Amino acid sequence: MNESSSPTKILMTLGQEIVKALHERRFPMLEIPDRRTSNIVFDEDSNSYVLGPSRNIRDSSNVKHVKRFAQLTWVASFAKNLLQASRTSSLRDLYYSSEAFGVGFTDQSESDRIVTDLECVTGLPRESFGIYPEEHSSIYGEAVMRYTVSGYEGKEIDLTISPDGLPVGPALMTAEPLESNAEVVLAVESGGMFSRLIETKAWKRFKAVLIQLGGQPPRSIRRLMRNLHVTLDLPVYIFTDGDPWGMHIAKVITSGSANSAHIKDLTIPHAKWIGVTPDDIIQYSLPTEPMSNADLKRLDELSRDVRYSESEWQTHIQQFKKIRIKAEQQAFSRFGMDYVVDAYLSTKLD
């Protein structure tokens, strides 16, 4: 597929190829990049996971392929209808919409996989078709963005308009960053920490655009962060819980994930994880919990992950294994409501 074409045109071309095969009394076939882990490779130039050269053929003449072939063509049709009507859909809405057409998805995880197949066939992310996950991320800071969605084209929005921050949905994800007084993007794992940084005016003190990740960030928030980073030349700092899972949130932002290996321009290789590191847990005498067996197993997995091959990351992993304790972002509250801003982040960001 030609990535320079519009999403609508790409979907129509896909449909025309299928119809042409039927008119010629041929069984339509689709070539789909192989997403098995054996075909996912780490590209050192981009510092991220990408798909290798292996391809799969989905052949409608094969009874084992017919169901998924039909499901994919329905998802493509659903996406084209969204674009033509200037509408968006959540992945959940798509799953329930399929019931009216008897598509036969077993559950949402199956329909999600077919959406990913469509991404691979077309070379475009689902967001290009107006399909999004349910969002739990927010943004706040001194920056102005301009909407591009239908009905709001050209309208500008100040990201400090709401004291609760703005939820990151389809309109904001695709908006164009225009200008900012900020000097950094500060991404934080939890909603509670995000609210604290707004209330304490940490965004003004650190000249930061604040982003609430809501745990492992969805692709839409990662794309928005990259957009701010590239367009406004803002460095990105990531503040998460002090455990293997928080550390991995940062690594997915910098180096991507295997699940998104087929999508380009999601990573921010120079983003910096500023903690909570195992050294921070000791230095600040934070309240902690013992690591569970799942935590320790995860550390073993990360130690073998090619994304963690750099000595800095291996050092963090070994330190976590040594201390065998973990701490949340909110642990700094033990020393006072503003301690995380006045003592911890001021040191990290300065």
Secondary structure, 3 states (H helix, E strand, C coil): CCCCCCHHHHHHHHHHHHHHHHHCCCCCEEEEECCCHHHEEEECCCCEEEECCCEEEEECCCHHHHHHHHHHHHHHHHHHHHHHHCCCEEHHHHHHHHHCCCCCCCCHHHHHHHHHHHHHHHCCCHHHHCEECCCCCEEECCEEEECCCCCCCCCEEECCCCCCCEECCHHHHCCEEEEECCCEEEEECCHHHHHHHHHCCHHHHCCEEEEECCCCCCHHHHHHHHHHHHHHCCCEEEECCECHHHHHHHHHHHHCCHHHCCCCCCCCCCCEEEECCHHHHHHCCCCCEECCHHHHHHHHHHHHCHHHCCHHHHHHHHHHHHHCEEECHHHHHHHCCCHHHHHHHHHHHC
